[in-house]
Amino acid sequence: MNLENLVIVGSGCAGLTAAIYGARANLSPLVIEGIQPGGQLTTTSHVENFPGFPKGIGGFELMSNMRLQAEQFGTRFLSATVERANLRRKELFCGDVSIRGKAIIIATGASPRLLNIPGEREFFGGKGVSVCATCDGIFFKDREVAVIGGGDSACEEAIFLTHFCSKVYLIHRRDQLRASKIMADRLRANPKIEILWNSVLREICGREKVTSLRLTTEKREWELPCNAVFLAIGHSPNTQIFEGQVECDGEGYIKGEGVRTSLDGIFVAGDCCDCHYRQAITASAMGAMAAITAERYLYE
């Protein structure tokens, strides 16, 4: 069994920023990279809202730079996935390998819920399918786009997109919104938004990029011309292996006081605990906070 000063689970913005700060504090952190090294941002073709890059930067390039920076300060990386954990003992199991940490930072992120329909994965990442209006909305200025969903997140995405897009369709499979009244009222009051009730997205169509959506209702099937579709049907935090060990909310997001969890020496950062912002910069900020807090914990 290996005993480490600081173990970071996850290698997205939160995990790698925590690694940079932990390494600079001479903690020699070990990052367990997980199933998708670099996290969700590696699938984003162009990032325009991360400070310091006025012309933007590719998501894969940004995460590669973060990894290199962490490595240069002394971070070590393990290409593995945590399959089970005993957080009270600060013990993680990656296959036959058992790792204990004096402190652990959980930065496992969250995964967007997808529809698993034709065209969804083919056009994901810069080709017209997105799960983040804040990230990608600007690329569709003066275009017609669609948002899938009926909750607060879908309404927020649709309203945000009206700042850039000429028209926004909100496509909802039911006849009423699940969103709060105030959010639903704002949506209905926006002249750029048209709600398509009782409509189900069956296929995302196009060649090199999205050009239309195939929709069905009880009575008909048709194609809606548009340039992009934003999926706003929720996220699932990647916290299943920690269930029952650390306090989570009803959706599975890890709860904490700042970056401290309900367990001593276990810290959290990024989208696995943040269901509101889900931005690269906020995940990085939490990663820095978690590493600084872990350092103080270890030296108390």
N, C-alpha and C positions, 0 to 999 in steps of 0.2 A: 504493500500500500504506500502510495506517495503522499507525503504531507507538504502542502504548499502554503505560503503566506496568504496569497490572494488568488482565488479561482474565479474567472469570469465566464459565465455560460452564455454564449452568443457572440456573434462577430459583426453585428450591424453597427450603426452609428453610436448607439449607447455603449455597446460592449467595447468597441475599439477606442472610443474616447476615454472610457474608464481605464483601458489598458495603457493608454498614453500617460494619463495622470498617475496611475499606479506604478508604472515603470519609472517615471521621473522621481517618484518618492522612494525608489530603491526597494520596491516590494517584489520585484521579479515576478510579475503576474503570469499566470497560465490561462490562456484563452482556449476554451473548447469551442471550436468553430461552428459545429452544428451541421444540419443537412444542407444549408444554403450559405456558404461562406460569404460574408459581406452583407447578408440580409436582403430585404426587399429592394433596396435602392439599386442593387446591381442589375435589376431588370428595367430600370428607368433610363431611357435613352439620353435625356438631357435634363440637367438640374439647373434652374435659373435663380432659385431663391436661397441658395446657401451662401452666407456672407463670404466675401473675399474673392469671388469669381464673377466679375462684372459681365463677362461674355458667356457665363454658364460653364458647366462641366458635365461630362458624361457620368452617369451614376456608377458604372463599373470603375471608371478612372478615379472618381472621388474615393470610393471605398478601397481601392488598391493603394492610393496615397495614404489613407488613414492607417492601413495595415502596415505599410512600409515605415511610417513614422513611429508606430508602436514598437515595431521590431527593432528599429534603430536604437530605441531607449532600453531595450532588453526584454521586451515581452516575448514569451514563448507561446507557440501555437500547437494545439493538438487537433488533428483532422479526425474528429470523432463526434458522435452524438450521445448526449446523456440519455440513457434508456430508463434509468430509475434513480431514485435519490432517497437518502435518509438525512433530511435537513437538520434534525435535532443533533445528529452526530457530525454535521457538516461533511457528509460523505456522498460522493457521486459515483455512479457506475456507468462506464462506457464499455459495453461488452464484458470482457474478462478483466478489464482494468478498473481498479478502485482508486479513487482520488479523494483525499481529504484536504480541506482548506481551513486555515485559521479564520478566514473570512471568505464569504462567497457573494458575488454580485450576480443576480439573475437578470439577464438582458436578452431574453429569448424572443422578444417581439410579438407580433400578432400577424395573422394571415387573413387577407380579405376573403369574404365569402363570395364564391363564384357561382354562376348558373350552370356551368358545364354544358354549354350549347355550342353548336357549330359556329366557328369564327371567333369565339371568345379568346382562345389562347393564340390563334394565328395572328390576330391584330393587336395583341397586347404589347405595350411598351413602345409608344411613339407612332403607332399605326392607326390609332383611333379608339382603342379600348383602354380605359383608365379606371382606377379606383380612387383617384385623388384630384378633385377639381382645383384645389389650391396649387397643386404641383403642375398640372397640365392645362388648365383652362386657358391661359394666355396664348397657347399655340393654336387656338381655334377662334381667334378674333374675327368678328363679323361673319361667323359661320353658324349653321344650325346644328344643334347638338341635342342629345337626349340624356336623361337621368332615369335610372331604374330604381324604384323603391317608393316607400310611402311614409317613412318615419321622419323624425327630426333631421337626421343626417342627410337624407335625400332632399328634403326641403332646403336645408342650408346649402347643399351643393348646387341646387338649381338656382337659388337666389344669387349665390356668388357668381355663377357662370353668366348671369345677365349683365355683369359688369363688362364682359368682353364680347359675348356672342349675340348675334342678331335675333335668335329665337331659341328657346329651350323647351323641349317637350319633357314633361314628367310622366313616365309610364308606370302605372300602378295596376296590379292584378286584381285589386278589389274596387269597391264602389265608394270607399271613403278612406281618408288618410289615417294613419296611426300616429301621426305627429301631434304635438301639443297644439292647443287652439291658437295660441299666439303665432306659432310658426306657420300653421296652416293658413291663417288669415293673411300673413305677409306674402305667402306664396300666391294665393288667389288674387291679391291686390296688384301683383306685378304684371304689367301688360305684355311683357316679353315671354311669359310662361303660359303654356297650354297644357292642361292635364288630360291625358288619355286614360280614361277609366276602364276597368275590367279588361285590360289588355295584357297579353303575355308575350314576352320576347322569345321567339323560337330560334332565330338565326341572325347572326351579324354578317352582313354581305359586303363584298367589295373585291378588288383585285389586290393592288399593293397597299391600299388604305381603305378604311370604312367608307362606304358610299350610301348604304341604306340598312334598315332593320326590317326583318320579316316578323310581323305581329299577327296575333290571332285574338279574336273574341269569340263569344258563343255563336255569333252569326256570320263572321267573315274572316278572311285572311288577306292581308295586304302588305305592301312594302312602304315604309316611311323613309323618304330620302333624308339623310343627315350625314354629317362629317365625323361625328364621334359619339360614343356612348360611355357614360360614367356610371359604374356600378356602385350603388349606395345601399347595399342590402346587409351591411354590417361587417364586423371583423370578429375573429375568434382568437383570443390570446393564446399563445403557445405555452400554456402552463399546466397541461394535463398531468404531467409526471409529478407535479408538486401538489396536486389536489389532496386535501385532508392534512397537509403538513404545515402550510402557511396560510394565513387568513386571506381569503379572496372574496370578491363581491359575487353577486348572483350570476354574472356573465363569465366569471373565471379570471377577471383582472386582479392581480395581487394588490392588496390594500396595504397602506403603510402611512407612517408619519414622515412626510418627505420621502426620503429614499430608504428609511428604516422599515423593515417588515415586522411582523409580530414575533419573529424569532431573533434572539440575540446573535449578532454576527452575520446575519443574512440580510443583504441589501438588494434593492431592485431599481431598475432604470429602464426607460424607454417604453415602447408600445405595449409591453406585457403588463404595465400598470397604468398606462395613460390612454384612456378611451376618448379623450376630448380633442387633443391637438394632433397627434400622430404625424409630426413633422420631423425631418432629419435634424434640424437645429435644436428642437426641444428634447429629442432623444439624446443628442450629444451633450446638451446642458445637464440632463439628469445623469448621464454617465460620469461627467466630471464631478458632480455632487456626490454620487455614490462612492467614487474612488477616494475623494477627500474624506468622506465620513468613515469609510472602511480604514483608511490610514490612521485616523484619530482613534478609532476603536482598537486597532492593533497595538497602538503605542500608549494606550491608557494604563 
